[in-house]
Amino acid sequence: MNGDLRDLYQEIILEHNRSPRNFRVMPDAHRRVSADNPLCGDSYQLFLKLDGGRIVDISFQGSGCAISKASVSMLSERVMGASIQEAEKLFQSVHALLTGEQSAQSEQLGELEALAGVRNYPIRVKCATLGWHALKQALEEDQPETATTE
């Protein structure tokens, strides 16, 4: 990855950390999942509203490092309006990207590609995947109320 691209990706992560999208409590959410990363201290609550198999609203609240907050912020932007199947497929793609199982597919991932550099720092992968694991649990019919990176 060249320096200009690395700088752009770093700026995307910093911008989402400074101004996270959909950062709010949703009192009338259909599903809520708490997500904790005990290694880093990241702790979020993810809120979803579903209608007809689509995510019609998503938000989160909590605190954590810049990587975890940026990741869940980008997640919330990307899955808003998506079907459950689209969100599950995106989870698989992002997880594969972050764990190094596949390279980025820019047409599919878009801005989420900024998270690709995290895979070079294995301890930070859990920070970046925390919100995604919470989403996966929230989409399950009989979802537990807590997601973790452990």
Phi and psi in radians as a Rosetta constraint file:
Dihedral C 1 N 2 CA 2 C 2 CIRCULARHARMONIC -1.342 0.35
Dihedral N 2 CA 2 C 2 N 3 CIRCULARHARMONIC 2.887 0.35
Dihedral C 2 N 3 CA 3 C 3 CIRCULARHARMONIC -1.071 0.35
Dihedral N 3 CA 3 C 3 N 4 CIRCULARHARMONIC -0.692 0.35
Dihedral C 3 N 4 CA 4 C 4 CIRCULARHARMONIC -1.112 0.35
Dihedral N 4 CA 4 C 4 N 5 CIRCULARHARMONIC -0.752 0.35
Dihedral C 4 N 5 CA 5 C 5 CIRCULARHARMONIC -1.161 0.35
Dihedral N 5 CA 5 C 5 N 6 CIRCULARHARMONIC -0.723 0.35
Dihedral C 5 N 6 CA 6 C 6 CIRCULARHARMONIC -1.060 0.35
Dihedral N 6 CA 6 C 6 N 7 CIRCULARHARMONIC -0.739 0.35
Dihedral C 6 N 7 CA 7 C 7 CIRCULARHARMONIC -1.116 0.35
Dihedral N 7 CA 7 C 7 N 8 CIRCULARHARMONIC -0.718 0.35
Dihedral C 7 N 8 CA 8 C 8 CIRCULARHARMONIC -1.079 0.35
Dihedral N 8 CA 8 C 8 N 9 CIRCULARHARMONIC -0.813 0.35
Dihedral C 8 N 9 CA 9 C 9 CIRCULARHARMONIC -1.088 0.35
Dihedral N 9 CA 9 C 9 N 10 CIRCULARHARMONIC -0.731 0.35
Dihedral C 9 N 10 CA 10 C 10 CIRCULARHARMONIC -1.102 0.35
Dihedral N 10 CA 10 C 10 N 11 CIRCULARHARMONIC -0.694 0.35
Dihedral C 10 N 11 CA 11 C 11 CIRCULARHARMONIC -1.134 0.35
Dihedral N 11 CA 11 C 11 N 12 CIRCULARHARMONIC -0.668 0.35
Dihedral C 11 N 12 CA 12 C 12 CIRCULARHARMONIC -1.075 0.35
Dihedral N 12 CA 12 C 12 N 13 CIRCULARHARMONIC -0.796 0.35
Dihedral C 12 N 13 CA 13 C 13 CIRCULARHARMONIC -1.111 0.35
Dihedral N 13 CA 13 C 13 N 14 CIRCULARHARMONIC -0.775 0.35
Dihedral C 13 N 14 CA 14 C 14 CIRCULARHARMONIC -1.131 0.35
Dihedral N 14 CA 14 C 14 N 15 CIRCULARHARMONIC -0.677 0.35
Dihedral C 14 N 15 CA 15 C 15 CIRCULARHARMONIC -1.126 0.35
Dihedral N 15 CA 15 C 15 N 16 CIRCULARHARMONIC -0.754 0.35
Dihedral C 15 N 16 CA 16 C 16 CIRCULARHARMONIC -1.183 0.35
Dihedral N 16 CA 16 C 16 N 17 CIRCULARHARMONIC -0.528 0.35
Dihedral C 16 N 17 CA 17 C 17 CIRCULARHARMONIC -1.227 0.35
Dihedral N 17 CA 17 C 17 N 18 CIRCULARHARMONIC -0.756 0.35
Dihedral C 17 N 18 CA 18 C 18 CIRCULARHARMONIC -1.180 0.35
Dihedral N 18 CA 18 C 18 N 19 CIRCULARHARMONIC -0.731 0.35
Dihedral C 18 N 19 CA 19 C 19 CIRCULARHARMONIC -2.284 0.35
Dihedral N 19 CA 19 C 19 N 20 CIRCULARHARMONIC 1.284 0.35
Dihedral C 19 N 20 CA 20 C 20 CIRCULARHARMONIC -1.132 0.35
Dihedral N 20 CA 20 C 20 N 21 CIRCULARHARMONIC 2.395 0.35
Dihedral C 20 N 21 CA 21 C 21 CIRCULARHARMONIC -1.419 0.35
Dihedral N 21 CA 21 C 21 N 22 CIRCULARHARMONIC 2.538 0.35
Dihedral C 21 N 22 CA 22 C 22 CIRCULARHARMONIC 1.025 0.35
Dihedral N 22 CA 22 C 22 N 23 CIRCULARHARMONIC 0.575 0.35
Dihedral C 22 N 23 CA 23 C 23 CIRCULARHARMONIC -1.575 0.35
Dihedral N 23 CA 23 C 23 N 24 CIRCULARHARMONIC 1.596 0.35
Dihedral C 23 N 24 CA 24 C 24 CIRCULARHARMONIC -2.911 0.35
Dihedral N 24 CA 24 C 24 N 25 CIRCULARHARMONIC 2.754 0.35
Dihedral C 24 N 25 CA 25 C 25 CIRCULARHARMONIC -1.401 0.35
Dihedral N 25 CA 25 C 25 N 26 CIRCULARHARMONIC 2.492 0.35
Dihedral C 25 N 26 CA 26 C 26 CIRCULARHARMONIC -2.075 0.35
Dihedral N 26 CA 26 C 26 N 27 CIRCULARHARMONIC 1.644 0.35
Dihedral C 26 N 27 CA 27 C 27 CIRCULARHARMONIC -1.046 0.35
Dihedral N 27 CA 27 C 27 N 28 CIRCULARHARMONIC -0.539 0.35
Dihedral C 27 N 28 CA 28 C 28 CIRCULARHARMONIC -1.773 0.35
Dihedral N 28 CA 28 C 28 N 29 CIRCULARHARMONIC 0.464 0.35
Dihedral C 28 N 29 CA 29 C 29 CIRCULARHARMONIC -1.101 0.35
Dihedral N 29 CA 29 C 29 N 30 CIRCULARHARMONIC 2.547 0.35
Dihedral C 29 N 30 CA 30 C 30 CIRCULARHARMONIC -1.382 0.35
Dihedral N 30 CA 30 C 30 N 31 CIRCULARHARMONIC -0.561 0.35
Dihedral C 30 N 31 CA 31 C 31 CIRCULARHARMONIC -2.402 0.35
Dihedral N 31 CA 31 C 31 N 32 CIRCULARHARMONIC 2.487 0.35
Dihedral C 31 N 32 CA 32 C 32 CIRCULARHARMONIC -2.371 0.35
Dihedral N 32 CA 32 C 32 N 33 CIRCULARHARMONIC 2.361 0.35
Dihedral C 32 N 33 CA 33 C 33 CIRCULARHARMONIC -2.353 0.35
Dihedral N 33 CA 33 C 33 N 34 CIRCULARHARMONIC 2.267 0.35
Dihedral C 33 N 34 CA 34 C 34 CIRCULARHARMONIC -1.521 0.35
Dihedral N 34 CA 34 C 34 N 35 CIRCULARHARMONIC 2.425 0.35
Dihedral C 34 N 35 CA 35 C 35 CIRCULARHARMONIC -2.247 0.35
Dihedral N 35 CA 35 C 35 N 36 CIRCULARHARMONIC 2.219 0.35
Dihedral C 35 N 36 CA 36 C 36 CIRCULARHARMONIC -2.309 0.35
Dihedral N 36 CA 36 C 36 N 37 CIRCULARHARMONIC 2.421 0.35
Dihedral C 36 N 37 CA 37 C 37 CIRCULARHARMONIC -2.070 0.35
Dihedral N 37 CA 37 C 37 N 38 CIRCULARHARMONIC 1.680 0.35
Dihedral C 37 N 38 CA 38 C 38 CIRCULARHARMONIC -1.117 0.35
Dihedral N 38 CA 38 C 38 N 39 CIRCULARHARMONIC -0.447 0.35
Dihedral C 38 N 39 CA 39 C 39 CIRCULARHARMONIC -1.185 0.35
Dihedral N 39 CA 39 C 39 N 40 CIRCULARHARMONIC -0.640 0.35
Dihedral C 39 N 40 CA 40 C 40 CIRCULARHARMONIC -1.880 0.35
Dihedral N 40 CA 40 C 40 N 41 CIRCULARHARMONIC -0.359 0.35
Dihedral C 40 N 41 CA 41 C 41 CIRCULARHARMONIC 1.583 0.35
Dihedral N 41 CA 41 C 41 N 42 CIRCULARHARMONIC 0.145 0.35
Dihedral C 41 N 42 CA 42 C 42 CIRCULARHARMONIC -1.201 0.35
Dihedral N 42 CA 42 C 42 N 43 CIRCULARHARMONIC 2.385 0.35
Dihedral C 42 N 43 CA 43 C 43 CIRCULARHARMONIC -2.609 0.35
Dihedral N 43 CA 43 C 43 N 44 CIRCULARHARMONIC 2.080 0.35
Dihedral C 43 N 44 CA 44 C 44 CIRCULARHARMONIC -2.348 0.35
Dihedral N 44 CA 44 C 44 N 45 CIRCULARHARMONIC 2.800 0.35
Dihedral C 44 N 45 CA 45 C 45 CIRCULARHARMONIC -2.138 0.35
Dihedral N 45 CA 45 C 45 N 46 CIRCULARHARMONIC 2.227 0.35
Dihedral C 45 N 46 CA 46 C 46 CIRCULARHARMONIC -1.814 0.35
Dihedral N 46 CA 46 C 46 N 47 CIRCULARHARMONIC 2.347 0.35
Dihedral C 46 N 47 CA 47 C 47 CIRCULARHARMONIC -2.084 0.35
Dihedral N 47 CA 47 C 47 N 48 CIRCULARHARMONIC 2.380 0.35
Dihedral C 47 N 48 CA 48 C 48 CIRCULARHARMONIC -2.307 0.35
Dihedral N 48 CA 48 C 48 N 49 CIRCULARHARMONIC 2.504 0.35
Dihedral C 48 N 49 CA 49 C 49 CIRCULARHARMONIC -2.078 0.35
Dihedral N 49 CA 49 C 49 N 50 CIRCULARHARMONIC 2.252 0.35
Dihedral C 49 N 50 CA 50 C 50 CIRCULARHARMONIC -2.044 0.35
Dihedral N 50 CA 50 C 50 N 51 CIRCULARHARMONIC 2.550 0.35
Dihedral C 50 N 51 CA 51 C 51 CIRCULARHARMONIC -2.634 0.35
Dihedral N 51 CA 51 C 51 N 52 CIRCULARHARMONIC 2.074 0.35
Dihedral C 51 N 52 CA 52 C 52 CIRCULARHARMONIC 1.046 0.35
Dihedral N 52 CA 52 C 52 N 53 CIRCULARHARMONIC 0.635 0.35
Dihedral C 52 N 53 CA 53 C 53 CIRCULARHARMONIC 1.371 0.35
Dihedral N 53 CA 53 C 53 N 54 CIRCULARHARMONIC 0.233 0.35
Dihedral C 53 N 54 CA 54 C 54 CIRCULARHARMONIC -2.119 0.35
Dihedral N 54 CA 54 C 54 N 55 CIRCULARHARMONIC 2.638 0.35
Dihedral C 54 N 55 CA 55 C 55 CIRCULARHARMONIC -1.509 0.35
Dihedral N 55 CA 55 C 55 N 56 CIRCULARHARMONIC 1.857 0.35
Dihedral C 55 N 56 CA 56 C 56 CIRCULARHARMONIC -1.640 0.35
Dihedral N 56 CA 56 C 56 N 57 CIRCULARHARMONIC -0.297 0.35
Dihedral C 56 N 57 CA 57 C 57 CIRCULARHARMONIC -2.759 0.35
Dihedral N 57 CA 57 C 57 N 58 CIRCULARHARMONIC 2.553 0.35
Dihedral C 57 N 58 CA 58 C 58 CIRCULARHARMONIC -2.599 0.35
Dihedral N 58 CA 58 C 58 N 59 CIRCULARHARMONIC 2.463 0.35
Dihedral C 58 N 59 CA 59 C 59 CIRCULARHARMONIC -2.677 0.35
Dihedral N 59 CA 59 C 59 N 60 CIRCULARHARMONIC 2.993 0.35
Dihedral C 59 N 60 CA 60 C 60 CIRCULARHARMONIC -2.620 0.35
Dihedral N 60 CA 60 C 60 N 61 CIRCULARHARMONIC 2.803 0.35
Dihedral C 60 N 61 CA 61 C 61 CIRCULARHARMONIC -2.555 0.35
Dihedral N 61 CA 61 C 61 N 62 CIRCULARHARMONIC 2.592 0.35
Dihedral C 61 N 62 CA 62 C 62 CIRCULARHARMONIC 2.475 0.35
Dihedral N 62 CA 62 C 62 N 63 CIRCULARHARMONIC -2.779 0.35
Dihedral C 62 N 63 CA 63 C 63 CIRCULARHARMONIC -2.575 0.35
Dihedral N 63 CA 63 C 63 N 64 CIRCULARHARMONIC 2.756 0.35
Dihedral C 63 N 64 CA 64 C 64 CIRCULARHARMONIC 3.057 0.35
Dihedral N 64 CA 64 C 64 N 65 CIRCULARHARMONIC -3.036 0.35
Dihedral C 64 N 65 CA 65 C 65 CIRCULARHARMONIC -1.228 0.35
Dihedral N 65 CA 65 C 65 N 66 CIRCULARHARMONIC 2.932 0.35
Dihedral C 65 N 66 CA 66 C 66 CIRCULARHARMONIC -1.016 0.35
Dihedral N 66 CA 66 C 66 N 67 CIRCULARHARMONIC -0.663 0.35
Dihedral C 66 N 67 CA 67 C 67 CIRCULARHARMONIC -1.187 0.35
Dihedral N 67 CA 67 C 67 N 68 CIRCULARHARMONIC -0.802 0.35
Dihedral C 67 N 68 CA 68 C 68 CIRCULARHARMONIC -1.156 0.35
Dihedral N 68 CA 68 C 68 N 69 CIRCULARHARMONIC -0.741 0.35
Dihedral C 68 N 69 CA 69 C 69 CIRCULARHARMONIC -1.158 0.35
Dihedral N 69 CA 69 C 69 N 70 CIRCULARHARMONIC -0.752 0.35
Dihedral C 69 N 70 CA 70 C 70 CIRCULARHARMONIC -1.113 0.35
Dihedral N 70 CA 70 C 70 N 71 CIRCULARHARMONIC -0.708 0.35
Dihedral C 70 N 71 CA 71 C 71 CIRCULARHARMONIC -1.106 0.35
Dihedral N 71 CA 71 C 71 N 72 CIRCULARHARMONIC -0.818 0.35
Dihedral C 71 N 72 CA 72 C 72 CIRCULARHARMONIC -1.250 0.35
Dihedral N 72 CA 72 C 72 N 73 CIRCULARHARMONIC -0.520 0.35
Dihedral C 72 N 73 CA 73 C 73 CIRCULARHARMONIC -1.125 0.35
Dihedral N 73 CA 73 C 73 N 74 CIRCULARHARMONIC -0.827 0.35
Dihedral C 73 N 74 CA 74 C 74 CIRCULARHARMONIC -1.132 0.35
Dihedral N 74 CA 74 C 74 N 75 CIRCULARHARMONIC -0.690 0.35
Dihedral C 74 N 75 CA 75 C 75 CIRCULARHARMONIC -0.986 0.35
Dihedral N 75 CA 75 C 75 N 76 CIRCULARHARMONIC -0.837 0.35
Dihedral C 75 N 76 CA 76 C 76 CIRCULARHARMONIC -1.100 0.35
Dihedral N 76 CA 76 C 76 N 77 CIRCULARHARMONIC -0.670 0.35
Dihedral C 76 N 77 CA 77 C 77 CIRCULARHARMONIC -1.156 0.35
Dihedral N 77 CA 77 C 77 N 78 CIRCULARHARMONIC -0.736 0.35
Dihedral C 77 N 78 CA 78 C 78 CIRCULARHARMONIC -1.273 0.35
Dihedral N 78 CA 78 C 78 N 79 CIRCULARHARMONIC -0.616 0.35
Dihedral C 78 N 79 CA 79 C 79 CIRCULARHARMONIC -1.649 0.35
Dihedral N 79 CA 79 C 79 N 80 CIRCULARHARMONIC -0.106 0.35
Dihedral C 79 N 80 CA 80 C 80 CIRCULARHARMONIC -1.019 0.35
Dihedral N 80 CA 80 C 80 N 81 CIRCULARHARMONIC 2.115 0.35
Dihedral C 80 N 81 CA 81 C 81 CIRCULARHARMONIC 1.521 0.35
Dihedral N 81 CA 81 C 81 N 82 CIRCULARHARMONIC -0.111 0.35
Dihedral C 81 N 82 CA 82 C 82 CIRCULARHARMONIC -1.358 0.35
Dihedral N 82 CA 82 C 82 N 83 CIRCULARHARMONIC 2.714 0.35
Dihedral C 82 N 83 CA 83 C 83 CIRCULARHARMONIC -1.324 0.35
Dihedral N 83 CA 83 C 83 N 84 CIRCULARHARMONIC 2.843 0.35
Dihedral C 83 N 84 CA 84 C 84 CIRCULARHARMONIC -1.041 0.35
Dihedral N 84 CA 84 C 84 N 85 CIRCULARHARMONIC -0.718 0.35
Dihedral C 84 N 85 CA 85 C 85 CIRCULARHARMONIC -1.127 0.35
Dihedral N 85 CA 85 C 85 N 86 CIRCULARHARMONIC -0.704 0.35
Dihedral C 85 N 86 CA 86 C 86 CIRCULARHARMONIC -1.123 0.35
Dihedral N 86 CA 86 C 86 N 87 CIRCULARHARMONIC -0.729 0.35
Dihedral C 86 N 87 CA 87 C 87 CIRCULARHARMONIC -1.147 0.35
Dihedral N 87 CA 87 C 87 N 88 CIRCULARHARMONIC -0.693 0.35
Dihedral C 87 N 88 CA 88 C 88 CIRCULARHARMONIC -1.139 0.35
Dihedral N 88 CA 88 C 88 N 89 CIRCULARHARMONIC -0.699 0.35
Dihedral C 88 N 89 CA 89 C 89 CIRCULARHARMONIC -1.150 0.35
Dihedral N 89 CA 89 C 89 N 90 CIRCULARHARMONIC -0.697 0.35
Dihedral C 89 N 90 CA 90 C 90 CIRCULARHARMONIC -1.127 0.35
Dihedral N 90 CA 90 C 90 N 91 CIRCULARHARMONIC -0.700 0.35
Dihedral C 90 N 91 CA 91 C 91 CIRCULARHARMONIC -0.954 0.35
Dihedral N 91 CA 91 C 91 N 92 CIRCULARHARMONIC -0.841 0.35
Dihedral C 91 N 92 CA 92 C 92 CIRCULARHARMONIC -1.053 0.35
Dihedral N 92 CA 92 C 92 N 93 CIRCULARHARMONIC -0.755 0.35
Dihedral C 92 N 93 CA 93 C 93 CIRCULARHARMONIC -1.146 0.35
Dihedral N 93 CA 93 C 93 N 94 CIRCULARHARMONIC -0.784 0.35
Dihedral C 93 N 94 CA 94 C 94 CIRCULARHARMONIC -1.177 0.35
Dihedral N 94 CA 94 C 94 N 95 CIRCULARHARMONIC -0.734 0.35
Dihedral C 94 N 95 CA 95 C 95 CIRCULARHARMONIC -1.060 0.35
Dihedral N 95 CA 95 C 95 N 96 CIRCULARHARMONIC -0.763 0.35
Dihedral C 95 N 96 CA 96 C 96 CIRCULARHARMONIC -1.111 0.35
Dihedral N 96 CA 96 C 96 N 97 CIRCULARHARMONIC -0.694 0.35
Dihedral C 96 N 97 CA 97 C 97 CIRCULARHARMONIC -1.088 0.35
Dihedral N 97 CA 97 C 97 N 98 CIRCULARHARMONIC -0.806 0.35
Dihedral C 97 N 98 CA 98 C 98 CIRCULARHARMONIC -1.270 0.35
Dihedral N 98 CA 98 C 98 N 99 CIRCULARHARMONIC -0.485 0.35
Dihedral C 98 N 99 CA 99 C 99 CIRCULARHARMONIC -1.657 0.35
Dihedral N 99 CA 99 C 99 N 100 CIRCULARHARMONIC -0.014 0.35
Dihedral C 99 N 100 CA 100 C 100 CIRCULARHARMONIC 1.428 0.35
Dihedral N 100 CA 100 C 100 N 101 CIRCULARHARMONIC 0.191 0.35
Dihedral C 100 N 101 CA 101 C 101 CIRCULARHARMONIC -1.275 0.35
Dihedral N 101 CA 101 C 101 N 102 CIRCULARHARMONIC -0.362 0.35
Dihedral C 101 N 102 CA 102 C 102 CIRCULARHARMONIC -2.701 0.35
Dihedral N 102 CA 102 C 102 N 103 CIRCULARHARMONIC 2.799 0.35
Dihedral C 102 N 103 CA 103 C 103 CIRCULARHARMONIC -1.505 0.35
Dihedral N 103 CA 103 C 103 N 104 CIRCULARHARMONIC 2.926 0.35
Dihedral C 103 N 104 CA 104 C 104 CIRCULARHARMONIC -1.143 0.35
Dihedral N 104 CA 104 C 104 N 105 CIRCULARHARMONIC 2.544 0.35
Dihedral C 104 N 105 CA 105 C 105 CIRCULARHARMONIC -2.067 0.35
Dihedral N 105 CA 105 C 105 N 106 CIRCULARHARMONIC 1.562 0.35
Dihedral C 105 N 106 CA 106 C 106 CIRCULARHARMONIC -0.955 0.35
Dihedral N 106 CA 106 C 106 N 107 CIRCULARHARMONIC -0.630 0.35
Dihedral C 106 N 107 CA 107 C 107 CIRCULARHARMONIC -1.169 0.35
Dihedral N 107 CA 107 C 107 N 108 CIRCULARHARMONIC -0.458 0.35
Dihedral C 107 N 108 CA 108 C 108 CIRCULARHARMONIC -1.579 0.35
Dihedral N 108 CA 108 C 108 N 109 CIRCULARHARMONIC -0.713 0.35
Dihedral C 108 N 109 CA 109 C 109 CIRCULARHARMONIC -1.612 0.35
Dihedral N 109 CA 109 C 109 N 110 CIRCULARHARMONIC -0.512 0.35
Dihedral C 109 N 110 CA 110 C 110 CIRCULARHARMONIC 0.975 0.35
Dihedral N 110 CA 110 C 110 N 111 CIRCULARHARMONIC -2.232 0.35
Dihedral C 110 N 111 CA 111 C 111 CIRCULARHARMONIC -1.044 0.35
Dihedral N 111 CA 111 C 111 N 112 CIRCULARHARMONIC -0.452 0.35
Dihedral C 111 N 112 CA 112 C 112 CIRCULARHARMONIC -1.086 0.35
Dihedral N 112 CA 112 C 112 N 113 CIRCULARHARMONIC -0.345 0.35
Dihedral C 112 N 113 CA 113 C 113 CIRCULARHARMONIC -1.032 0.35
Dihedral N 113 CA 113 C 113 N 114 CIRCULARHARMONIC -0.388 0.35
Dihedral C 113 N 114 CA 114 C 114 CIRCULARHARMONIC -1.045 0.35
Dihedral N 114 CA 114 C 114 N 115 CIRCULARHARMONIC -0.394 0.35
Dihedral C 114 N 115 CA 115 C 115 CIRCULARHARMONIC -1.402 0.35
Dihedral N 115 CA 115 C 115 N 116 CIRCULARHARMONIC -0.150 0.35
Dihedral C 115 N 116 CA 116 C 116 CIRCULARHARMONIC -0.994 0.35
Dihedral N 116 CA 116 C 116 N 117 CIRCULARHARMONIC -0.615 0.35
Dihedral C 116 N 117 CA 117 C 117 CIRCULARHARMONIC -1.125 0.35
Dihedral N 117 CA 117 C 117 N 118 CIRCULARHARMONIC -0.336 0.35
Dihedral C 117 N 118 CA 118 C 118 CIRCULARHARMONIC -1.087 0.35
Dihedral N 118 CA 118 C 118 N 119 CIRCULARHARMONIC -0.564 0.35
Dihedral C 118 N 119 CA 119 C 119 CIRCULARHARMONIC -1.084 0.35
Dihedral N 119 CA 119 C 119 N 120 CIRCULARHARMONIC -0.299 0.35
Dihedral C 119 N 120 CA 120 C 120 CIRCULARHARMONIC -1.344 0.35
Dihedral N 120 CA 120 C 120 N 121 CIRCULARHARMONIC -0.138 0.35
Dihedral C 120 N 121 CA 121 C 121 CIRCULARHARMONIC -2.233 0.35
Dihedral N 121 CA 121 C 121 N 122 CIRCULARHARMONIC 1.449 0.35
Dihedral C 121 N 122 CA 122 C 122 CIRCULARHARMONIC -0.871 0.35
Dihedral N 122 CA 122 C 122 N 123 CIRCULARHARMONIC -0.613 0.35
Dihedral C 122 N 123 CA 123 C 123 CIRCULARHARMONIC -1.170 0.35
Dihedral N 123 CA 123 C 123 N 124 CIRCULARHARMONIC -0.441 0.35
Dihedral C 123 N 124 CA 124 C 124 CIRCULARHARMONIC -1.523 0.35
Dihedral N 124 CA 124 C 124 N 125 CIRCULARHARMONIC -0.209 0.35
Dihedral C 124 N 125 CA 125 C 125 CIRCULARHARMONIC -1.044 0.35
Dihedral N 125 CA 125 C 125 N 126 CIRCULARHARMONIC -0.672 0.35
Dihedral C 125 N 126 CA 126 C 126 CIRCULARHARMONIC -1.125 0.35
Dihedral N 126 CA 126 C 126 N 127 CIRCULARHARMONIC -0.585 0.35
Dihedral C 126 N 127 CA 127 C 127 CIRCULARHARMONIC -1.116 0.35
Dihedral N 127 CA 127 C 127 N 128 CIRCULARHARMONIC -0.800 0.35
Dihedral C 127 N 128 CA 128 C 128 CIRCULARHARMONIC -1.257 0.35
Dihedral N 128 CA 128 C 128 N 129 CIRCULARHARMONIC -0.496 0.35
Dihedral C 128 N 129 CA 129 C 129 CIRCULARHARMONIC -1.621 0.35
Dihedral N 129 CA 129 C 129 N 130 CIRCULARHARMONIC -0.165 0.35
Dihedral C 129 N 130 CA 130 C 130 CIRCULARHARMONIC -0.950 0.35
Dihedral N 130 CA 130 C 130 N 131 CIRCULARHARMONIC -0.941 0.35
Dihedral C 130 N 131 CA 131 C 131 CIRCULARHARMONIC -1.080 0.35
Dihedral N 131 CA 131 C 131 N 132 CIRCULARHARMONIC -0.597 0.35
Dihedral C 131 N 132 CA 132 C 132 CIRCULARHARMONIC -1.176 0.35
Dihedral N 132 CA 132 C 132 N 133 CIRCULARHARMONIC -0.680 0.35
Dihedral C 132 N 133 CA 133 C 133 CIRCULARHARMONIC -1.157 0.35
Dihedral N 133 CA 133 C 133 N 134 CIRCULARHARMONIC -0.647 0.35
Dihedral C 133 N 134 CA 134 C 134 CIRCULARHARMONIC -1.117 0.35
Dihedral N 134 CA 134 C 134 N 135 CIRCULARHARMONIC -0.730 0.35
Dihedral C 134 N 135 CA 135 C 135 CIRCULARHARMONIC -1.063 0.35
Dihedral N 135 CA 135 C 135 N 136 CIRCULARHARMONIC -0.816 0.35
Dihedral C 135 N 136 CA 136 C 136 CIRCULARHARMONIC -0.996 0.35
Dihedral N 136 CA 136 C 136 N 137 CIRCULARHARMONIC -0.771 0.35
Dihedral C 136 N 137 CA 137 C 137 CIRCULARHARMONIC -1.171 0.35
Dihedral N 137 CA 137 C 137 N 138 CIRCULARHARMONIC -0.680 0.35
Dihedral C 137 N 138 CA 138 C 138 CIRCULARHARMONIC -1.147 0.35
Dihedral N 138 CA 138 C 138 N 139 CIRCULARHARMONIC -0.476 0.35
Dihedral C 138 N 139 CA 139 C 139 CIRCULARHARMONIC -1.427 0.35
Dihedral N 139 CA 139 C 139 N 140 CIRCULARHARMONIC -0.266 0.35
Dihedral C 139 N 140 CA 140 C 140 CIRCULARHARMONIC -1.339 0.35
Dihedral N 140 CA 140 C 140 N 141 CIRCULARHARMONIC 2.512 0.35
Dihedral C 140 N 141 CA 141 C 141 CIRCULARHARMONIC -0.995 0.35
Dihedral N 141 CA 141 C 141 N 142 CIRCULARHARMONIC -0.898 0.35
Dihedral C 141 N 142 CA 142 C 142 CIRCULARHARMONIC -1.845 0.35
Dihedral N 142 CA 142 C 142 N 143 CIRCULARHARMONIC 1.018 0.35
Dihedral C 142 N 143 CA 143 C 143 CIRCULARHARMONIC -1.268 0.35
Dihedral N 143 CA 143 C 143 N 144 CIRCULARHARMONIC 2.431 0.35
Dihedral C 143 N 144 CA 144 C 144 CIRCULARHARMONIC -1.250 0.35
Dihedral N 144 CA 144 C 144 N 145 CIRCULARHARMONIC 2.835 0.35
Dihedral C 144 N 145 CA 145 C 145 CIRCULARHARMONIC -1.478 0.35
Dihedral N 145 CA 145 C 145 N 146 CIRCULARHARMONIC -0.108 0.35
Dihedral C 145 N 146 CA 146 C 146 CIRCULARHARMONIC -2.308 0.35
Dihedral N 146 CA 146 C 146 N 147 CIRCULARHARMONIC 2.331 0.35
Dihedral C 146 N 147 CA 147 C 147 CIRCULARHARMONIC -1.965 0.35
Dihedral N 147 CA 147 C 147 N 148 CIRCULARHARMONIC 2.575 0.35
Dihedral C 147 N 148 CA 148 C 148 CIRCULARHARMONIC -2.495 0.35
Dihedral N 148 CA 148 C 148 N 149 CIRCULARHARMONIC 2.835 0.35
Dihedral C 148 N 149 CA 149 C 149 CIRCULARHARMONIC -1.570 0.35
Dihedral N 149 CA 149 C 149 N 150 CIRCULARHARMONIC -0.046 0.35
